[in-house]
Amino acid sequence: MKFDTPATTNPIDRLRVVGKPTPRIDGPLKTTGTAPYAYERHDAVPDAAYGYVVGSAIAKGGIAAMDIAEAKAAPGVLAVVTADTAGKLGKGEKNTATLLGGPEIEHYHQAVALVVAESFEQARAAAALVRVTYDRTDGAFDLAKAKEGATKPKDGKSDSDVGDFAGAFAAAPVRLDETYTTPDQTHAMMEPHATVAAWDGDRLTVWLSNQMIAWTTGDLARTLGMPKEKVRLISPFVGGGFGGKLFLRADTLLAALGARAAGRPVKVALQRPLMMNNTTHRPATIQRIRIGAERDGTITAIAHESWSGNLPDGNPETAVDQTKLLYAGANRLTALRLAHLDLPEGNAMRAPGEAPGLMALEIAMDEMAEKLGLDPVDFRIRNDTQVDPAQPGRPFSKRQLVECLRQGADRFGWAKRNPQPGQSRDGRWLTGLGVAAAFRNNLLNKSAARVRLDKRGMVTVETDMTDIGTGSYTIIAQTAAEMMGVGLDRVTVRLGDSSFPVSAGSGGQWGANNSTAGVYAACVKLREAVAGRLGFNSADAVFAEGQVRSGNRSLPLAQAAGEDGLVAEDGIEYGDLDKRYQQSTFGAHFVEVGVDAATAEIRVRRMLAVCAAGRILNPLSARSQVIGAMTMGVGAALMEELAVDKRAGFFVNHDLAGYEVPVHADIPHQEVIFLDETDPISSPMKAKGVGELGLCGVGAAIANAVYNATGVRVRDYPVTLDKLLDRMPEVG
C-alpha cells in the first residue's frame, strides 16, 4: 500500500479497540517467567554448549601472540575461536568496529576469542587460560583534547547556515554564548546481549535479543560470507534495548562461529563489563549554543555547534538536529564536528541527537529567558513556529508545543514558581521548579505484515517486528482486531522472526506507527479477500463483532476462510508527505526538585510530561513508555556517566554497580498527559512515536529546577552535588 495522500476516515477511526487502555497481552508470559528470552531457549535448543568471550586488555594496538593451547586442553572445552581460526570474515554495513579483533585492536574489550565448553563455569575458567601478548600503541581517549582536531562528518548534512547568523547575533541587544557538556552514557538494559546459535548443514538459526531483525540478518550473513536466505533470526522477546540492540553484535557472531567450530549449538551472553566496553554507547558531547534576541524576547539569531568522538568511520552524535526546527528565528547556524577517539563505538541510544541536544538547548533557553527578564514558559511560547524555520513554505503536519506548555504549566502550578532562584524553602530543602520543551522527529520506514484468517474466525498476524518491552504485541493485536472486527481474544500475534515479512523494527520511536500501519495495509488486503469470497463490495463492507455486513446481509467472518483459510500480505510504503510537511512530536516537561541546603543532595519530587504525538494507540502502554523515559531522564540529569580512563582508554565503571541508574527511591510521582491529537499526514493510523519523546528535555528540566532551587547553574552533566556544594546559598 502506497501512502502518499493524507489519511481520511478509515476503520481505525471507530476506536472500538485501538486507542483503548489495554493491558499488554504478553504480560502473563513475562510475569510468570514463561516468555522465551534468548539465553533461555532450552525449548528450541536443549543441548547447547556455553561460550565465554575474551575481551581485549588494551584499547589500541595489536595482538603480538596468542597461546590457546592450555585453554583448549582444559576440562570440558570443545573449541576456541580466534581471528586466526575463524576463517575469513566480512564486516556488517552497520558495524563501525570489527566484532572479532585480531591482529589489530580497535578498542578496549573488543572480542579476541571465544571459549566453548560443556558448562558455563568450564568456559569461564578456560577463558582465563588464554594468553595474549599485546603491542600497545597510543590512542586518543579525551574528547576535550581531541576537539581542536575534529572535522566535519563525511555526510556533512547536519551543518546548516540560514540567513546571516554572525551579523544578527552581533546586532542583537541581548546575547547568550555558553558551552555545555554531556558525558558518555550506556544503555544499561536488564537483559544482556545474548544469543543461541545452531547450524543445520549450511543453514544457521539464531535465537537472539535484537531490535532490528532484517538489519541484523543481512549483516550476519554478510560477515559470515553466506547467503542471507540461509540465515534465520528469532527474537520474540527482548529484555530492553534502548538502541543498544539495533545492530549485529559480538555475541551473535561469536555464537555462530562457536557453534560451527564445536559442531553443536552454542549460547553466548556478554558479561556486564563487555556490555559497556564491547558494544555501543551514547558518545559524550561538547556543545556551544549562541542565542541573540530583541529585548521583547524575539529570537533573531540562534546557533548550535556540537563536538563528539568516535572510531574511524563512525558517526557523530547529532545533537544539533532539534535546534533546526524547535524555535523560530530568521538567522540560524548548526554544525557537527567529529573527533577520532579510540573508545568503544559510539552509536544510537534512546533519542540519539535530541536527548543530549535538548539537555543543552533547553538550559540555554532558560538562561536566555533570565537575561530577558521573561518567564521561561512565555519565552518558549513567544518563539513558537508553525513552519520549518529554514523552509517557511514547509509547514509542520501538526504542532501543539504551545498547548503542551500551557496545559503543563496550568496543571503543574507553574504560576506559583518564585522566579528568584534560591528563595523557596521546605524545611532543610531548597525547592525549585524547572521546565523544558520536548521534541523528537517522526520517522517513517516501510513495514510489512502477513495476516491469516482461519475457519474458526481466528486472525493471526506475522511480522518480524520486535517487542522490546514497548507493547508491540498489544498494539499490533489491537490494529488487527479493529480492522477485522473481532475481539482481542480472537487475534494471535507472532513477532521477531526473519521468516516473516520485514517490518520497520523497533528504534527511533518509529516502531509503533509504522508497524501498525503495515498491519493495517495487510488487513485491508485481507478484508478485500473476505468481501470477495462472501460476495460483498469491499468498499461498503462493515467488519464488526465477528460478522461482515453489507446492506441488509450479514455473514460470519469465519465463513469466508473456508477449510483452507485466507492469507494476505502487504506493507506500508510512503510517498513524499514527509518532504512536503515537517513531521515531529512535541511535549513539555515540568519538574520539581528539592536540594538539601547543607549537603546539596538533589531529590526529584514530582514530574509531569505533556505530549502531543498523534493518535495514542494504547494509552496504558504509551504512558508506561513515557514514565520509563522520564526515569531515564532523571538518570541522565543526576547520575549517569561512563567514567573514561583517559590513559588506558576504557570505561571504568563497566557494570551496574558502578554505573548508576535511578532506582525506585529516586523516582517520585510521575504524571503523563496526552493531548487529543491525530495526524493524518503521518500514516493511516494517524499516529506518531512517543517512547523517545518522553526522554527528550527531561535532563534540562531537572537542571533548570536545580538552578531555580539554588541559584547554581550547572552546565556539565550529570548535575551532582560536588558541582553545587561550594556555590550553595548560605544556610540561614
N, C-alpha and C positions, 0 to 999 in steps of 0.2 A: 504494500500500500504506500503510495506516494502522498506525503503530507506537505502540500505546497499552497494551500489556502487556509485561512483561519477556520477553526472548527465551528460548526453550527450545532444545533440541537441533535443529540445522539442518545443511544440507550443509557450511557453512563450517567446522563443528567437526571435520570429517575432517582438516583441516590437511595435505592432500597437497600443496597449492601455496601457499595462504595461510599466513603465519607462517614460511615458509622464507626464509633469507637469499638473496635473488635479485638479481643484478646488474641495473642499470637497462636496460630494453630499448631505451631511446633513447640509451644510452651510445655505441654505434658511430657514430650520426649526429653526436653532439657531438664526439667525439674525432677524427673525420675532417673536421670543418668543413662537413658537409653538412646539418646541421639548419637549416631555414629561419627565421632570425630576421627581425624586422620590416623593418629598414632594407635588408635584402639580398634582398627579394622580386623579384629580376630575372626569376625564372621566371614569376611571375604578371603583372608589370608591367614589361616590358622598356624602355619609353620614358619613364620618369618624369623630370620636371624636379626641380630642387632648391629647397627653401625654406630661408631663413635668418631666424631670429627676432630682432627688435629688442626688447630689454627696456628698461623704463623706467629712466631715470637718477636718478629721485627715488623716495622711499618714500611720500610723502604730498603730495597737491596735485592739480594738473590739467594738462592739455595746453593751452597758450595758442595754439600754432600748430604745424603740421607741414608741412614742404615736402618732397614726394616727387618733384618734377619731375626733379631731377638723377639720382635713383636709377632712375626709370623710363626715362631716356634712356641708362643705362649699357649696355655691351655684354652681350648675351645675356639681358637682363631681359625676362620675359614678363608679369609682373604685380606690383603692390604692393598688399597687402591691409592696410587700417586699419579702425578702427571706423567711419570715415566712408564707406568704400567697401564694407564687408562686408554692408550691409543690416541689417535688424532681426534681432537675436539674442536668444534667451531665455537662461535660466540653468539649469544642471543642478541637480537636487534635492540632490545630494551635493557641489556646489561651494560653498565659502564666498565666495571672490572670483570676479569675472567673469574669464574666460580671455583676453579681448581688451580691454585697457584703453583708455579714452578716452571723453569728455574727462576723467573722473575717474580718478585714480591711487590705488589702494588699498595697494600695497606695491611695494618695490623689485623691479626686473626683471619686473614684470608685463608681459606681451607688449603692445606697442603697434603693431607692424607685422610683416608677413611679406613678404620679398622673394623672388620666384620667378624663377629663371633657368635657362638650359640646363645650367650646371655649378655645382657647389658653390662653387668659387672665385669665379665671377661673382656668385653670390647674396651671398656674404660681402662682396665688395668693394662691391657696390651698397648693401648694408645700411649700410655706413659713410657713405653719402651721404645717408641720411635725416636731415633736420634737424628736430629737435624743440625747441621752446621751452616751458619748463615754468613754471608758477606753483607754487612750492614753499610748503607750509604746514607748521606744526609738527606733529610726530607724537609718539606715545608708544612708546618703544623699550626701556624699562628696567623689568623686572618688579619689582625691589625698590622702585622709586619708585612704581609703579602699584599695588602690593599693597594699600595702605590704601583705595584706591577700588574694589577688587574686589567683585563682587556674586555672589549665588547664580546658578548656571546656570539657564537657563529651565526645564528639566525638574525640577530640584530633587531628582531621585531619589537622588542619591548621599549626601545628608545623612541621617544616621540617629542616633537617640538612644534607647538601650535602658537601662532601669534608671535609676540615679542616679549618673552618672559623676562629677559635681563632688563630691558627698558622699563617694563611695567613694574617690576619689583623695585628697581632703583627709585621710581617715581612714587611708589606707594607711601602714604603718610604713616602707616602702621605696618611693621615688618616683623617676621619671626624667622630665625635661622638657627636650627638646633639639630643635634645628632643624637640618634637613639640606637641602642643595640639589643639584639635578641640572641640567645645562646643556641648552641646545638641542642636538639631535643630528640628523644627516641619514642617509638610507638608504644612500647611497654604493654602490649596486649597480653591477655591472660594465657591464651594458648600459644605455645611456641611454634615456630616454623617446623612442620613435621610432615613426613612422607613415608608411605609404604609402597615399594615398587616390586613388580613381579613380571618376569618375561615368560612368554609362551611362544617358543621358537623365535621368530624375528619381530614379534609383536610385544609391545610394552604397555602394561596397565599401571597407572599410578594413582594411589589414593593420597590426597594431599590437602593442605589448608591454603586456599588460594582465592583471590578475589576476581581474577580475570582469566577465565578458563581458556578462551581462544588465544589470547596473547601468549599464555604460558605453554600451551600445546605447541604452538608454532616455534617458540624459542627453544623448547626442549628438543624437538625434532631437529631443529637447525644445529643445535650444539652437538647432538649425537650423530649428526650426518645421516639421518634416516627419513623416510617419507612421513609426512605428518599424518597420513591416513593410518599408519601403523602404531600411532601413539594415542592412548585413551587416558584422559584425566577424569577423576571422580572426586568431587568436593561438595558433598551435600550440606555440610555444616562447617562453619568457620568460627572459631572462638576469638573473634576480634582481629582486626587487620589495620584499620586507620591509614591505609596506604602502604603499609609495610609488606603486604602480601599481594601487591598488584602484579609482581613480576616473578619470573623464574629465579629461584634462589638456590644456594648450595645444597640444602638438604635434599631437594628433589633430584638434582643432577647426580649427587653422590649416592643416593639410594638406588638410582637406576644403574650406575656404574658398579656399585657394590653387589647388586643382585646378579648382574651379568658375570662378575668375577667369581662370585660364590656359587653360582648355579642354583640359587634358590631365592625366594623373596627376602627382601631386607627392609627394615624400618629404621628411619633416622629422625631424630629430633635435635634441633640445635640447642645446646646448653645455653643458659641465660647470658653468659659473657659474650658468646658468639652472636646472640640476637642483637646486642648493642654494637659490636665491632665488625661482625661479618656481614650483616645485612645493610639496610639503608637507614638514614636518619634525616631529620629536618636540619638543614645547614644553618649555622649562625649567620647573622646579618649585621652590617653597619649601615644605618640609613640616615641620610641628611634630608631634612624637609625645610623648605622655604615657602612662606606664605606672605603675600602682600595684600593689603585691603584698604579700602576707603574707611574714613572714621565712622561711617554708618554701618560698617561690618560687611560690605560687599567685597568679596574676594576678587581681586583684579589679576593676581599672579599666583601660581602655585607650581612648585617643583618638588619632585621626589626622586632621589637617587639612592640606589642600594648596591652594596658590595656583599658578595658571598663567595664561598670557595667550594671547589670540587676537584675530583680526579680529572686527568685529561679526558676529553670527550664527554665530560659530564655537563649538566645544565645548571644554570643559576637558580636561586630561589627568587621567584618572580614577585617580589614584594611590592612592586610599584603599580601593579595592574589596576587595583581598585581606584587609585588616585586619578586614573584617566577618566573615570566615569561617575565618581560619587558626588562631587560638588561642582557647581558652576564656576566659571572663570574663563575669560577670553584668552588669557596668555598662560600657557601650560608647558611643562617640560618633565619628562620622565626618562630615567636611564638606569640600565643594569650593567654592572661590571662583575666579571668572574675572575677570581684568583685561583691559581693552581695550588691545591693543597693535597697532601698525601695522607689524608684521613680517610676512613671508610666512606663509601659512596653516599653522597647527598642526593635525596630524591623525595618523592611525594610523601607527605604526611598530612593528615586531615586538613582540608582547606589550604593546600600549598599556595603560597603567594599571599592570599588575602589574610590568612591568620596572622603571620608575623608583620605583614604590611600595615594592617589596621592597628596592631599593637603600638606602632609608631605614629601613624597618621592621626589616630583619634586622641592621643595625648597632645599632639601639635595643635589640633583644633581647639582643645580646652585651653592650651596656653595662649593661643591667639584670641580666644574669647575673653580671657582675663585682660590681655593688653587693651582690648577694645572696650572693656567695661560692660560686656554683654553676657547674658545668661548663656551657658553652653548649649542648651537645647535651642534657644532662639537663634543663636549664631548658625547652627546647622540648618535650621528651617529657612533662614534668610538666604542661604546659598544652595537651596534645592534647585534641581534642574529636571525637566521632563524630557530632555533630548540629550543625546551624546554630545558633550561639550566640544569635542573635536569635529563632529559632523552634525551640525544643528538640524539638518534635514532628516536625520535618523532618530525617530522617537523611541522611547522605551515602550515595550509592549504593555507593560503595567508597572507602575512605580508608586508605591504608597509609603515611602520613607517618612514623609511629614506626618501621615496618620499614625505610623508606628511611634514616632517620637512624642506626639501629642497625647495619644492614648496611654502610652507608658508613663509619661510624666504625671498625668492625672491619677493613674492607678497607684503609682509608687509614692505619691505625696511629695513630688519634687518641689512644689511651691514652698514647702516648709524648710527647704535646704538653706542653711546660712552660707551665703556666698563668700564670707570672710573665712579663710582657712584657719583651722586650729582653735575654733571658738565653741564648738559643741562638745559637751561632756555628758557621760553617763557613768557616774562613779569614777573609777580609775581609768575608764576608757575614753579616749578621744574618738568621736564618731564623725563620719563623713559620708556623703553621697557622691556617686560618680555615674556618668553616662557615656555611652559610645554608640555610634551608628554601626549597624551590621550590613554587610554587603557580600554577595557571592554570585558569580555569574551562573546562568542556567545553560548547561552544556547539553548538546543534542548528539546522540550517537544512534545509528541504526540498530535495530534489535528485532529478533525473530522468535517465533514460538510455534509449537505444534499442539493442536487441540484435538482430543479424541472424544467421541460420544459413543457409548456402548448401549446394548439392548436394554440395560436396566435404567437408562437415563442418567448414568454417571458420566461426569466430564473429567477428563484427565488432561493436565497441561504439562508439556515438556519443553524446557528451555535450559540452556547452560548458564542462566543467571545464577548468582550465588546469594546466599543469605549469611551475612557476616554479623548477625545479631541485630539486624536492622528491621526485620519483619517482612522480608521479600516474599516468603511463603504466603503470608496472610494477604497482602495487597494484591498479589497475583491471583489468589483464590477469589478475592472479592471482585476483581475485574471480570474473571470468567463467570462467576455466579451472576453478576449483574447483566452481562451480555447474553447469557444463555437462559436467563430467567429461572434459575434454580437456587436452592439454599446452599450455604457453605458446606453443609454436610454431604452434598452431592458432588463436591469438587475435590479432586486429588491433584496435588502439585508435586512435580518431580523436577529437581534443580541440580545444577552443578555437575553436569556430565557432558564431556566433549562430544558424545554421540548425539546429543540433542542440538536443535537449531541454535545458532550463535546469537547471543543476546548482547546488550550493552555492557553487561558486567557491573560489578559494584565498585564505584570510585567516583570522586569528583562531585558527589551528590547528584549524579546523573542517573543512578540506577533505578529509582522508583518510577520516575516519569517515563523514561524510555522503555524499560522492560514491560511495564503495564501497557504502554502504547503498542508494543509488539504483540502482546497477548490480545489486545483489542483488535488488531488487524487480523490475527488468525481467527478470532471468534466471528468477525464479520464474514470471513470466507466460510466458516462452518455454518453460520446462520443461513447463508445463501444456499449451501448444500442441503440443509434441513428443509428449507422452504421449497426447494425444487423437488425433493423427494416426496413431500406431502402435497404438492400441487398448489402451493401458495405463492403469491407475489412477494418476494423477499423485501421489497420496498415498504410494504404496509403490514408485514407480519409482526405480531407482538409476541415476545417471549416472556412468559411470566408464570410462576408457580408450577413449573414443570410442564406447562402447556404451550402450544403455539396457536395463536388466534389470528384469524383474518376475516373481517366482516362478521358474519354470524356463525362461522365454522371454528371449531376448536378441536385440536388433536393432541395427544400426549407427545412430548418431545421424544421419548424413548422409541415411539413408533417409527420415527424417521431413521433410526440407527439400523433397524433390521438385525438379522443374526450376526452379520459381519462388522457392524458398526460403521461409523463415518469418521474420517480423518481429514483435517485441514491444516495447512501450514502456510504462514505468511509472516511478514515483518513490516516494521515501520521504516520508511526512508524519508528523509527530509529534503525539502526544496530550499528556497533561498529566503524564507521568512526571517531566519536569524541574521541575515545580512541586511534586510530592509528594516528590521526592528532590533534594538538592543534588548536582549532578554537577560534579566537579572533578578535576584531575590534580595529583599531588604528586611531590615529589622532594627530594633533598638534595644540595648541592654542597659539596665539600671541596677546598681549595686549599692548596698550599704555596708560599710566596714566599721570595725572598732579597732583602735590601735592603743595598746597599753601605754599609758603616759610615762611609765617608768622604764619598761623593758623594750618598748617598740614592737612587741608581739602583735601580729596582724591577724584579725579574725573576720572572715566574711560573715555578715549577719543575715542578709536576705538578698535575693536576686530575682529579677524579673526580665523576661525576654518577650518582646512583642514582634511577631514575624508576619511578613507578607510574602507568601511563597506559592501563589497559585492555589488550586484546589488541594486541600489536605485529604489524602486518600484514606487514611486511618488516623484520626486524632489521637488515639491512645498510643500507638507505636511512634507517631511523629513527636508527641510530647516526650516520650522516652528518649528519642534521638536528641532532642534539644536539651533536655536536662543533663544528658550524658555529655553533650558538647559543652554546656556551661561548666560542668565539673572539670572537664579537660582545660577549659579556660582558666579556672582557678589554679590548676597546676602550673600552667604556662606563666601565669602572672606572679605566683608567690613561691614556687619551689623547683620547678623542673629545669635542670641544666645538666647536660653531659659535660663533665669536667675534663678538659683536654690536658694530657701530659704533653706539654709543648717541647719537651726534649726527646721523648721516645715515640710520640705520635699515636697515642691511643686514648680511648675514653676510660678514665679511671674507675668511675662509679658504674661498672657494667653489670649490674644486677638490680633486682627490685628492692634490695636492702639499701643500696647506696643511691639509687636514682629515685628520688621521692616523687610520689604522685598523691593526689588527695585521697583520703580515706573518709569513712562515714562522719567522723567527728569534725572534719573540715568543712562539711557541706551543710548549710542551713536550709531554711525554707526556700524553695525554688518555685516560681510561678511562670507559666507559659501561656501566652495569648496568641491565637492565630486570627489574623484579620480575615473576614469573609471575602474571599477573592477567587476568581477563576481567570485563567489566562488562555484564551482560545488560540493565541498565536503560538503557544508553546507546543501543544500536541492535541490529539483527540481527547486525551484525559483532562486537558486544561489545567494540568498540574505543573509543578516545578520541584526543584530539590529543596530540602530543608535541613538535612543532617549535618552539613558543614556550616550553614548559616548560623546555627546555634553557637558555634565556637567563635566566629568572626566578631571581633570587637570586645569580647569579654575581658581580655587582659587589660586593655586600655581603660575600660570602665572601672576595673578594680584599682589600677594605678591612679586614676583620677580621683577616686573615692579616698584613697590614702592621702593624696595631696590635700583634699578638702578637709580631712581629719587633722592633718599635722602641719600643713604648710611646707612640707618637704617634697620637692619634685624629684622623683627618681626616673631617669631616662634609660637605665640599663637594667634589663630584666635578668633574672627574676627580682621582684621587689622584696628583698629580705631585710630583716631587722638591722643587720650591720650597716646597711646603706641609709638608715634613718637615725640611728642612736645619737650620733654626735651633733645632729641638727634638730633634734626634737625641741618643741616648746618647753619652756621652764615649767616644772611641775609646781602647781600652786599649793 
